[in-house]
C-alpha cells in the first residue's frame, strides 16, 4: 500500500518532469521562430521572376546575373517538383527557380 510520503514523492517527480517537458518545448519553439525572415542569395545567371512557382505562370521580369535577392522561403510543392524560392516582401508575390543560384547545402526554410 502506498504511503502518503511515496505519493507525494511521485507527484513531485511527475510535476518536475512535466515542467521540464514544457520548458524544452518552449525553447524549441523559440529556436524555430528565431529563423531569419529572409536569406540573401546571388543569382548565378539571368533569372526570370514569375507570379507562381512554375515557368508557365506570368513572368514579371528577369534579374541579371549577379543580382542579390532576398529569399523568404522555398517550396517543392510545385507541378514539376522542383525547388522554387519566394522573394521576400515582394508585392505581388514573386517566385524564382532555385536552379538559377549556386547549389544550397541548406536551402531556405520551407514555405
C-alpha positions as CSV (number, residue, x, y, z in Angstrom):
1,X,0.0,0.0,0.0
2,X,1.3,3.5,-0.9
3,X,2.2,5.8,1.9
4,X,1.4,9.5,1.8
5,X,5.1,10.2,1.5
6,X,5.6,8.0,-1.5
7,X,2.5,9.5,-3.2
8,X,3.9,13.0,-2.6
9,X,7.3,12.0,-3.9
10,X,5.8,10.5,-7.1
11,X,3.7,13.6,-7.6
12,X,6.8,15.8,-7.2
13,X,8.8,13.8,-9.7
14,X,5.9,13.8,-12.2
15,X,5.5,17.6,-11.7
16,X,9.2,18.2,-12.3
17,X,9.1,16.0,-15.5
18,X,6.1,18.0,-16.9
19,X,7.8,21.3,-16.1
20,X,11.0,20.2,-17.9
21,X,9.0,19.0,-20.9
22,X,7.2,22.3,-21.1
23,X,10.5,24.2,-20.9
24,X,12.0,22.1,-23.6
25,X,9.0,22.7,-25.9
26,X,9.2,26.5,-25.3
27,X,12.9,26.6,-26.1
28,X,12.3,24.6,-29.4
29,X,9.5,26.9,-30.4
30,X,11.7,30.0,-29.8
31,X,14.5,28.5,-31.8
32,X,12.2,27.8,-34.7
33,X,10.7,31.3,-34.6
34,X,14.2,32.7,-34.5
35,X,14.8,31.7,-38.1
36,X,15.7,34.7,-40.2
37,X,12.9,36.4,-42.2
38,X,15.0,36.0,-45.4
39,X,18.3,34.9,-46.7
40,X,20.3,36.8,-49.4
41,X,21.2,34.7,-52.4
42,X,23.0,35.9,-55.5
43,X,22.0,34.7,-58.9
44,X,24.5,32.7,-61.0
45,X,22.7,33.5,-64.2
46,X,19.9,35.7,-65.6
47,X,16.8,34.7,-63.5
48,X,13.2,35.1,-64.6
49,X,10.8,36.1,-61.8
50,X,7.4,34.6,-62.0
51,X,3.9,35.1,-60.4
52,X,3.7,31.4,-59.3
53,X,6.3,28.7,-58.7
54,X,6.1,27.4,-62.3
55,X,7.6,28.8,-65.5
56,X,4.2,28.6,-67.2
57,X,2.9,31.4,-65.0
58,X,3.1,35.2,-65.7
59,X,6.7,36.3,-66.0
60,X,7.2,39.7,-64.2
61,X,10.8,40.4,-65.1
62,X,14.3,38.9,-65.5
63,X,17.0,39.8,-62.9
64,X,20.6,39.9,-64.4
65,X,23.4,37.6,-63.3
66,X,24.9,38.7,-60.0
67,X,21.8,40.2,-58.6
68,X,21.3,39.6,-54.9
69,X,17.7,38.6,-54.0
70,X,16.1,38.4,-50.6
71,X,14.6,34.9,-50.4
72,X,11.8,34.3,-47.8
73,X,11.3,30.6,-48.2
74,X,11.4,27.6,-50.6
75,X,8.9,25.0,-51.8
76,X,9.0,21.8,-53.8
77,X,5.2,21.7,-53.8
78,X,5.1,22.6,-57.5
79,X,3.9,20.9,-60.7
80,X,7.4,19.9,-61.6
81,X,8.5,19.0,-58.1
82,X,11.5,21.4,-58.5
83,X,12.5,23.7,-55.7
84,X,11.4,27.3,-56.1
85,X,12.2,30.4,-53.9
86,X,9.6,33.0,-52.9
87,X,11.1,36.5,-52.9
88,X,10.9,38.3,-49.6
89,X,8.5,41.2,-49.2
90,X,7.5,41.2,-52.9
91,X,4.2,42.7,-53.9
92,X,2.7,41.0,-55.7
93,X,4.2,37.7,-54.6
94,X,7.0,36.6,-56.8
95,X,9.0,33.3,-57.3
96,X,12.3,32.3,-58.8
97,X,13.6,28.8,-59.7
98,X,16.3,27.6,-57.4
99,X,18.4,26.4,-60.3
100,X,19.4,30.0,-61.1
101,X,21.5,30.0,-57.8
102,X,24.6,28.2,-56.7
103,X,23.8,24.9,-55.0
104,X,22.5,25.3,-51.5
105,X,23.7,23.0,-48.7
106,X,20.9,24.2,-46.5
107,X,18.0,25.6,-48.6
108,X,15.9,28.5,-47.2
109,X,13.1,27.4,-44.7
110,X,10.0,25.8,-46.2
111,X,7.0,28.0,-47.1
